[in-house]
């Protein structure tokens, strides 16, 4: 879904930018141009940013329950 019509920025593009290191709205503005023109996208872009930061944090803190490697029995 498009978040910023002026710059043609989608939710996917915002999420990708966050996973590539964007952690603030100013980072998204610098990399994608979000909020540079009319600014109507700011609230939705902030929501996507916040949600993605939470998801990214959860993934980074995830530790598998089992680290056992499958072995082939001969």
Secondary structure as a PSIPRED ss2 file (coil, helix, strand):
# PSIPRED VFORMAT (PSIPRED V4.0)

   1 X C   1.000  0.000  0.000
   2 X E   0.000  0.000  1.000
   3 X E   0.000  0.000  1.000
   4 X E   0.000  0.000  1.000
   5 X C   1.000  0.000  0.000
   6 X C   1.000  0.000  0.000
   7 X C   1.000  0.000  0.000
   8 X C   1.000  0.000  0.000
   9 X E   0.000  0.000  1.000
  10 X E   0.000  0.000  1.000
  11 X H   0.000  1.000  0.000
  12 X H   0.000  1.000  0.000
  13 X H   0.000  1.000  0.000
  14 X H   0.000  1.000  0.000
  15 X H   0.000  1.000  0.000
  16 X H   0.000  1.000  0.000
  17 X H   0.000  1.000  0.000
  18 X H   0.000  1.000  0.000
  19 X H   0.000  1.000  0.000
  20 X C   1.000  0.000  0.000
  21 X C   1.000  0.000  0.000
  22 X C   1.000  0.000  0.000
  23 X C   1.000  0.000  0.000
  24 X C   1.000  0.000  0.000
  25 X H   0.000  1.000  0.000
  26 X H   0.000  1.000  0.000
  27 X H   0.000  1.000  0.000
  28 X H   0.000  1.000  0.000
  29 X H   0.000  1.000  0.000
  30 X H   0.000  1.000  0.000
  31 X H   0.000  1.000  0.000
  32 X H   0.000  1.000  0.000
  33 X C   1.000  0.000  0.000
  34 X C   1.000  0.000  0.000
  35 X C   1.000  0.000  0.000
  36 X C   1.000  0.000  0.000
  37 X C   1.000  0.000  0.000
  38 X C   1.000  0.000  0.000
  39 X C   1.000  0.000  0.000
  40 X C   1.000  0.000  0.000
  41 X C   1.000  0.000  0.000
  42 X H   0.000  1.000  0.000
  43 X H   0.000  1.000  0.000
  44 X H   0.000  1.000  0.000
  45 X H   0.000  1.000  0.000
  46 X H   0.000  1.000  0.000
  47 X H   0.000  1.000  0.000
  48 X H   0.000  1.000  0.000
  49 X H   0.000  1.000  0.000
  50 X H   0.000  1.000  0.000
  51 X H   0.000  1.000  0.000
  52 X H   0.000  1.000  0.000
  53 X H   0.000  1.000  0.000
  54 X H   0.000  1.000  0.000
  55 X H   0.000  1.000  0.000
  56 X H   0.000  1.000  0.000
  57 X H   0.000  1.000  0.000
  58 X H   0.000  1.000  0.000
  59 X H   0.000  1.000  0.000
  60 X H   0.000  1.000  0.000
  61 X C   1.000  0.000  0.000
  62 X C   1.000  0.000  0.000
  63 X C   1.000  0.000  0.000
  64 X C   1.000  0.000  0.000
  65 X C   1.000  0.000  0.000
  66 X C   1.000  0.000  0.000
  67 X C   1.000  0.000  0.000
  68 X C   1.000  0.000  0.000
  69 X C   1.000  0.000  0.000
  70 X C   1.000  0.000  0.000
  71 X C   1.000  0.000  0.000
  72 X C   1.000  0.000  0.000
  73 X C   1.000  0.000  0.000
  74 X C   1.000  0.000  0.000
